[in-house]
Structure formats: structure tokens, C-alpha cells
Amino acid sequence: QAQLVESGGGLVQPGGSLRLSCATSGFIFITSTMRWYRQAPGKERELVADITSTGISTNYADSVKGRFTISRDNAKDTVYLQMNSLKPEDTAVYYCNAIVPGSIRTYYWGQGTQVTVSA
């Protein structure tokens, strides 16, 4: 049974930093593309960043480019999101997502972690 457990969220002042972690188990992490999504109140869930299985290629939403960095540790089956220069508009629940390749592509989600940016 696949599990994705996010941690590292919290309350931070504008301009501050947080590092989110997503610890996974129950599927083959090393071959999976990993993504971070976020959903603010009253808004649709949006893709924030993704990283290929090898970690060589990453992509970011325009709103977070230059401020957020996605990374992964395939030895620990964990993906990270380093968030710097946080803004109030970054406030959202952040979700970890795994895309597992196969004859049928499978998607797994974490339960989310709240990030609140406020003075």
C-alpha cells in the first residue's frame, strides 16, 4: 500500500523559508516522477514543481521560479521542496504526488501539509 507523508509546513513570515519533505513507501520511488501541488482556499489545485526519477530534470510554475527548489533522495525515498522568499500568496495546502510508470500509470497522493505565510 503506497504511502506519502508530507511534513515541514507551518506559519512563516513573508520573506521566510520552509522546507517540505515527503517520505514515501509502498511503491518503486526510484522510477517515479514526483510532484508538489498546492491548493489555496477557493482555488483549484495547481502544480508547483516536478522532478524526474533521476532528478536530472525539474520544472516549476512561473509563480515560484527562482524561489522554490524541488529535490529528491532516492536512497531515502523522499522528495523535498525548499521554499525561500515566501509570499502571502504562497499560503496553501501543499500536496506530494507520485506518478508511477507501468502498463497503467498510477498516481498517489499525500494528505497535505499547511503552509501559511503571514506577518
N, C-alpha and C positions, 0 to 999 in steps of 0.2 A: 504494500500500500504506500503510495507516494505521499510524502510529507514535505511541505515547505514552511519554514518558521521564520518570520521576519522579526527583527529586533533593532533597537537603536533609535527609535523615534522618540519624540518628546517636544518640549517647549524650548524655543530658542529665540533670541533677539534678532532683529534684522541685521544682516551682515555677519551673522554667526555661521557655524558649521555643525554638521551632523554626519555620522557615518552609519548607514543602514547595512545590516547583514541579513542574509537569507540562507539559513542552514537547511540542506535538503537530504532526503533519504528515500529509498524505495524505488528508485529508477536510475538509469545509467546517466549520471550527471555529465560525464566527460564527453559524451556525444551530443549533448543537448544545447540548443541555443537558449540563452537566459535573457529575460527582460524585466525591467521595472516599469510599472504603470503607476499612475496616481489618479485619484478621484476627489475633487473638491465638492463641497455641498452644492447641490443643484446643478452640477455639471456632469458631462459624460466622462467616463474613464479615458485617460489619454496615455499613450505610450511615451515614456520619458527617455529610456535608453535601452539598447540591447547589445549583446556581446555574443560572438560566435563561440562554438565549442572549444576552439583552440585559444580563444582570447585575442586573436590577431586583429579581428575587425570589430569595431564598435560604431554605433550610431546614436545620435542624440536629437531630441526635439530642439527646435530653434530656441525655445524659451529657456533652455538650460545649458546650451553650448557655452563652453568656457568656464562654467561654474560647477558642473557635476561631472563625476568620473565613475564609470562602471568598470568593475574588475572582477576576476574570479580566481579562486584557488581550487584547482581540480584535485588536489591531494586532500582537501577538506570538504569537497562537495558543497562549496559555499560561494555565493556571489555577493558583491558589495556595491554600495552606491555612496560615494563620497560627495557630500553636498556642501559647497562653500558659497560665501556671499549670498546667503539665503535672504529671500524677499517675502513679504507677507503673502504674495500671490503663489508662493510655493506651498502654502498651507493646504494639506490634503491627507487622505489616507493613501499610503504607498503600498503597492502590492508587488510581490515577486511572482514571476510566471516562468514556467519551463515549457519548452517545445521539444518534445521527444520524437526523434525520427523513427520511422518504421513503415510497414506496409500501409498503416493508417497513422497519420501524425496525431500525437496525443498531447493535450495541453493540461498542465497542472497549475494550481494557484495556491498562494499562501492566504492567510487570514487577514493580512494587512497590518500596518503599524501607522499610528497617527503622528504626523509632523505638523506642528503649529509654530508659525513664525509671527511673533508679536512682541511689541515693546511693553 
